[in-house]
């Protein structure tokens, strides 16, 4: 696997892992924004939204089932973006502009998730068992005798 690809995947995953951590750390601060969108149980919604971010980001960083990680991120972006960044409903021009920027950023990230899902990635395999040559009893006795003679000499 190429180094730039791995670095890119780690940076991409790190963005989402960081976002998931911030969703949990700043639940209270995010709660009013979720309330303003009319969603039920805002603190629970913020907490639940952290799950695909944490799982997807970690998966992408570690390279463990990265397609599933990219799918988790894509699911988050597709589900959250039209609700939380509904710029077409905003009446205030600054709010409309900011929501449109956030929405389009999320669509670009969704596109990157789709692209990452389409890349052939080698699956992590369990390490192979080492083959240890079998020695007969006489081979072992001879080997010990030879080592003993070397030491004595």
C-alpha positions in Angstrom: 0.0 0.0 0.0 1.3 3.4 -0.9 2.5 5.7 1.9 0.5 8.8 0.7 -2.7 6.8 0.6 -2.2 5.5 4.2 -1.3 9.0 5.4 -4.4 10.4 3.7 -6.6 7.7 5.2 -5.2 8.4 8.7 -5.8 12.2 8.3 -9.3 11.6 7.0 -10.1 9.2 9.8 -8.5 11.5 12.3 -10.9 14.3 11.3 -13.9 12.2 12.1 -12.4 10.7 15.3 -11.7 14.2 16.6 -15.3 15.2 15.7 -16.7 12.2 17.6 -14.7 13.1 20.6 -15.8 16.7 20.5 -19.5 15.6 20.2 -19.0 13.8 23.5 -16.9 16.5 25.2 -19.2 19.3 24.1 -22.6 17.7 24.3 -24.0 20.5 26.4 -22.7 23.2 24.1 -24.2 21.5 21.0 -27.5 20.8 22.7 -29.1 24.2 21.9 -28.3 23.9 18.2 -29.9 20.5 18.0 -32.9 21.8 20.0 -33.3 24.7 17.5 -33.6 22.1 14.7 -36.6 20.6 16.5 -35.1 17.2 17.2 -36.2 15.2 20.3 -33.8 14.5 23.1 -31.0 16.8 21.9 -28.3 15.6 24.3 -29.0 12.0 23.4 -28.9 12.9 19.7 -25.5 14.5 20.0 -24.2 11.5 21.9 -25.6 9.0 19.4 -24.2 11.0 16.5 -20.7 10.5 18.0 -20.9 6.7 17.5 -20.4 6.6 13.7 -17.8 9.3 13.9 -15.8 7.4 16.6 -16.2 4.0 14.9 -15.6 5.2 11.4 -12.7 7.4 12.3 -11.0 4.7 14.3 -11.5 2.2 11.6 -10.0 4.4 9.0 -7.0 5.4 11.1 -6.2 1.8 12.0 -7.0 0.4 8.5 -9.3 -2.3 10.1 -12.3 -2.8 7.9 -11.8 0.7 6.3 -14.7 0.2 3.9 -17.1 -0.2 6.9 -15.5 2.8 8.5 -16.0 4.9 5.4 -19.6 3.6 5.3 -20.2 4.7 8.9 -18.9 8.2 8.1 -21.0 8.3 5.0 -24.1 7.3 6.9 -23.4 10.1 9.5 -22.9 12.7 6.8 -25.9 11.6 4.7 -28.2 11.5 7.8 -27.1 14.7 9.6 -26.3 17.1 6.8 -29.8 17.8 5.4 -31.2 18.2 8.9 -28.5 20.2 10.6 -27.3 22.3 7.6 -30.6 23.0 5.8 -29.4 26.2 4.3 -32.5 26.4 2.0 -34.7 27.1 5.0 -32.5 29.9 6.5 -33.9 33.4 6.1 -30.8 35.2 7.5 -28.3 35.7 4.7 -25.2 35.0 7.0 -26.9 31.9 8.5 -27.8 30.7 5.0 -24.3 31.2 3.8 -22.7 29.4 6.8 -25.2 26.5 6.6 -24.5 26.2 2.8 -20.8 26.1 3.4 -21.2 23.4 6.1 -23.6 21.4 3.9 -21.3 21.5 0.9 -18.2 20.6 3.0 -20.1 17.6 4.3 -21.1 16.6 0.8 -17.4 16.8 -0.3 -16.5 14.6 2.7 -19.3 12.2 1.7 -17.8 12.0 -1.8 -14.4 11.2 -0.3 -16.0 8.5 1.8 -17.5 7.0 -1.3 -14.2 7.2 -3.2 -12.4 5.5 -0.2 -15.0 2.7 -0.2 -14.2 1.9 -3.8 -10.5 1.5 -3.3 -9.2 -2.1 -3.2 -7.6 -2.5 0.2 -5.8 -5.6 1.3 -7.5 -7.3 4.3 -5.4 -7.7 7.4 -4.4 -11.3 7.7 -3.4 -13.3 10.8 0.3 -14.0 10.9 1.4 -17.3 9.5 2.6 -20.0 11.9 6.3 -20.5 11.8 7.5 -23.8 10.5 9.9 -25.4 12.9 12.0 -28.2 11.6 11.5 -31.5 13.5 14.7 -33.1 14.7 14.9 -36.8 15.5 16.3 -37.9 18.9 19.6 -38.9 17.3 19.9 -35.5 15.6 19.3 -33.7 18.9 21.8 -35.9 20.7 24.4 -35.3 18.0 23.8 -31.5 18.1 24.2 -31.4 21.9 27.3 -33.5 21.7 28.8 -31.2 19.0 28.0 -28.1 21.1 29.5 -29.7 24.2 32.7 -30.5 22.3 32.9 -26.9 21.0 32.6 -25.5 24.5 35.1 -27.9 26.0 37.7 -27.2 23.2 
